[in-house]
Amino acid sequence: MIKIGSFTEEDILALAEKAYNEDEALFEIIREKCALLVIDMQDEFVKPNWAPCWVPEATRQVPRIKKLIEQCRLKGVPVIYTVFSRTNNFLDRPLSGKFMPNRYNHLDIDQSMLFIEGKVWHELKPLEGEIVIHKPSYGAFYDTPLETILKNLGKDTVIITGTLTNYCCGLTARQAYERGFKVVFGSDVNATDAPGLQEPELKVLRKGFARVLNAGQIMEELK
């Protein structure tokens, strides 16, 4: 047993490195307690060449996400979608959002048609009766009924897929963790707009917020 007070700097660095890269959350994935969250797989992010916020990797991941959705439906795991849309005349947004560089306000382009309807990409279209949450900010729990819905469904585990890994998906994972949910984060069914930022975000989630698994591993667990 290691004594408190005997940790060297090298020990601490090794512990952190191992937790970021190798270790795994210890909770078991119980299918009956799971819900799948499909985060913001909507036209603005998925439709090729359409908007400045297009995430090409999200488009490439559509077939893999579709397979995971179908597997969840087959196994009775509820599928819940989120989208950005025009809610409450945009008055429910964080006030500082309009100043952020990700709005691409410097572009000479009319963006007024974006994020109005909140239409899920057609290949991932929700079935009748599946819930679509229209959210006002990055995290899916911010000013939405998601927590209440999950609790009413009797779910304590969320499986997260969608875009962007290091914004809406990653923040949703953090919010779920802080609300006591177990989080499963798909390493190859969450996409970012800057490929070099994918793995750093996965490392942070792996260390402190979620079990990070690929889609194949998630589907195997759901069996």
DRENMAR-239261 format. One record per residue: residue in three letters; x negated, y, z negated of N, C-alpha, C in turn. Coordinates in steps of 0.05 Angstrom, whole numbers, plus 5000, padded with zeros to 4 digits. Atoms other than C-alpha are relative to their C-alpha. Layout:
BEGIN
ALAXYZXYZXYZ
...
***
This chain:
BEGIN
MET498349765000500050005000498250255000
ILE501549754999497450695018500950194978
LYS499449825022497051174960500650285010
ILE499549724994500251864964497650164993
GLY502349835004494752374971497549905013
SER502350124987490151935011500050015030
PHE499849984971492152125082498050205011
THR501949824986486752405126501450135024
GLU498949884977488052855185500349805023
GLU499950214979486452265231502449824995
ASP497750175007491751845194502650135010
ILE497549854994497052385204500450015031
LEU499849984971495452475278500749735012
ALA499450274990495651725289502949934995
LEU497250055006502351665254501950145019
ALA498349844983505352225295500049895029
GLU500350104973502651955361501549745004
LYS498650254999505451265346503050045000
ALA497249945002512251545328501150125026
TYR499249884975512651965391500149805024
ASN500450174977510451405438500949714998
GLU499550295003511950725409502349924982
ASP498150095020516450695348502950035010
GLU497250004992523950585353501850024976
ALA498149985022529850775310501049724994
LEU499550275009531950175269502949915000
PHE497250085001539450185276500849815023
GLU499050194981543249635312502250135017
ILE497949894983547649805372502349804999
ILE497650165002554649535358502050105021
ARG498449924977558749555422502750134992
GLU497349905008565449665387499850274987
LYS500449745013562550285353498950215019
CYS501349834980559850605417502050165017
ALA498749854978562351155464497850105018
LEU501949894980558851365528500650295006
LEU499749724992557852105539498650055026
VAL501149934974556852325611499950305001
ILE500349715004554053025605499650155026
ASP500349794979555253545660499149895027
MET500550104973554753095721502150115019
GLN498049864984558653605760498750125025
ASP500949914974558053915829497650194998
GLU502149795002553754505807497249884996
PHE502650135006548254035782499349775019
VAL500450254985549153435828500250035030
LYS499649974971551453675897497550115013
PRO502649914988545153725940500250275014
ASN500449754986542954415964502250214995
TRP497649825002549254755938499550244982
ALA500349785020547155175878497250014990
PRO502749985010540755435847499449834976
CYS500350175023541954995787500149705007
TRP500050284992541954355828497649854987
VAL502050175012538053795793499649765019
PRO500350224981535453335849499849724986
GLU500350265014533552785799502749904990
ALA497350085009540752785773501549875023
THR498750124976543152645844498949725005
ARG501250274995538252065851500949804978
GLN499250185022540651775784502949915002
VAL497250054998547951755805500749705001
PRO499450284999547951015825499549854974
ARG500650135026544750805759502050084979
ILE498049915020549451235718502749875006
LYS497450124992555450965757500149714990
LYS500150285010553250255740500349984970
LEU499750005029552650425667502950074992
ILE497249935006559550755667501849755005
GLU498450234994562550135700499649784979
GLN500550195021559149685649501450074974
CYS498649915024561950095592503049955003
ARG497150054996568950065621500749714998
LEU499650295000568349315630499949904971
LYS500350105028566249235557501750154980
GLY498249865018571549695529498750234985
VAL501349775013566750265511501150255013
PRO498849764989570350935519497950185015
VAL501749824984567351405572501150284997
ILE499249725005567652145554498250185017
TYR501549814983565552685604499950284988
THR500049715005563353395593499350155025
VAL500649824978563153965642500050294990
PHE499749715003561954715644502250095018
SER497949894983567955095669500850274988
ARG499049745010571655755660502049944977
THR498250045023574555685590500250274986
ASN499549765016577656265552498750255013
ASN501149774985575556755607497050054993
PHE502949995006568256605589499450154974
LEU500549855025569156955522499149824977
ASP500950185021567256335482497149925003
ARG502850064996559956345506498350154979
PRO501949845016553956535463499350265014
LEU500449744988552957275475497450045015
SER502649964988545657225492499549835025
GLY500450184978546656705546499550155026
LYS500249854974547357225602497250115005
PHE502649894997540257455589497949795007
MET501950224997536956775598499149965029
PRO501050044972532556625659501449785015
ASN498750224986536455985674502550095015
ARG497749904985542056425701499150085028
TYR501149924974537556615760501350265010
ASN498649754992540457315760498450175020
HIS501649854980534757565804500649925029
LEU499450104972537357165864502250175012
ASP497949854985541257545916502049805012
ILE498050214993546957045917502450044983
ASP497549985015554257065896500449734985
GLN499750245016554756565839502849994986
SER497549985013561856755820501849755003
MET498450244995564656105849499149764983
LEU501250225015560355675803501249984972
PHE499150065028562655355738502750114994
ILE497249925003569955525748501749764993
GLU498250235004573554865755498849784982
GLY501250225015568454395724500649735012
LYS499350244986569053845775497849794998
VAL501950225002565653185760499349905028
TRP501050104974561452925819501749765008
HIS497950194991566152495861499249714996
GLU500850285004562051855855500349904971
LEU499850075029562851875779502750094989
LYS497449895007570152105779501249854976
PRO498750135022573651975713502649865008
LEU497550144996579351475711502250154986
GLU497749885014586251695692500049924971
GLY500050065028586451755617497350044986
GLU502649965012579051855607499750304994
ILE500249735011577252485568497850165015
VAL501949814989573853075601500050254982
ILE500249775018571353605552498850235015
HIS501049764987570454305580498650164978
LYS501649885022564854615539498950275008
PRO501049734994562255325533497050044998
SER502949965003554955205518498649735005
TYR501650244994549354695522501049754986
GLY499450245015551054205467503049935001
ALA497350094996557353795474501750024975
PHE498549985025559353885401500650304993
TYR499749715006559054655402502850095009
ASP497349894994566254935398501649815018
THR498450204985569254285426501249814979
PRO498850195018573653735396498549735000
LEU501450264997568353195410499749844974
GLU500450145025566853025338502649884990
THR497450105009574152955320500949765018
ILE499250224982575452525382498549744994
LEU501650245007569752055365500949874974
LYS499250115025571951975294502849875002
ASN497450124997579151855314499949735016
LEU500450254985576651315362498549794983
GLY501450185018572751005304497249945010
LYS502650044989566051095339497950154983
ASP502249885015559451225302497450015016
THR502450014982554651145361500750125027
VAL499649884973553951565424497749925018
ILE502050064979550351345487500150245018
ILE500149754985548051965524498749965027
THR501050004973547152025599500850265013
GLY499249764985547252615647497750195005
THR502049804994543553265657500750264985
LEU502850044998539453635635498949884975
THR501250145022535053205592499350184977
ASN501249825020531853785555501850244993
TYR498149795008537954235550502649874990
CYS497450095009545053975547499949724987
CYS500150285010543453235537498349994974
GLY501750015023537753335488501350154976
LEU498749865021541653855448502449844989
THR497850165009547753405446499049774982
ALA501250215017543252845418499450114972
ARG500749885026540853315363502550064984
GLN497549935014547853555347501449744989
ALA498850255009550352835343498549894976
TYR501650095022544652645298500750154974
GLU499449835024546153225251502849954989
ARG497350065009553353005247500349714991
GLY499950275011551452305225500449775020
PHE499750204980552251945291497349865007
LYS502350134989547351425316499950075030
VAL500349904973544551645383498349815016
VAL501550154981542451225442499650185025
PHE500649814979538951635496498849855024
GLY501050144977538051365566497650135013
SER502549884990530951485590500150045031
ASP499949984971532651375664502850065011
VAL497349914992539851625665500550274988
ASN499949725007538352325640497950145016
ALA501849874981535152815688499450294992
THR500649725004531553475683499150135026
ASP500649864976530054005734497050055003
ALA502949984999522553995718498849744991
PRO500850275007519853285721497949984977
GLY502050015021513953455676501050034972
LEU498849965026518653615619501649764990
GLN498450235007522252945619498849844977
GLU501250185020517452525579499550154973
PRO500249865025515853065527502650014984
GLU497450005014523253125511500749724989
LEU499450285009524052365507498349944975
LYS501850055023518152345459501250124974
VAL498949875023521352845412502549864990
LEU497650155007528052485414499449734988
ARG500850275011524651815402499150024971
LYS501149985027521152065340502150084979
GLY498349895021526752425306503049995003
PHE497149974995533652355337501549765011
ALA498550194984535251745379498349755005
ARG501250234987533751045404499850065030
VAL500449944972530851175473499649745015
LEU500050254985532450605520500650065030
ASN499249974972532950525596502749885004
ALA497350094994539550365629500349704998
GLY499950305002537949625635500149914972
GLN500150085029536349575561502750074987
ILE497449935011542749945543502249805008
MET498050194991547049485585499649724988
GLU500550265014543648875555501050014972
GLU499049975028545149135485503149985000
LEU497149995000552449235505501249725005
LYS499050284996553048495523500549864974
***
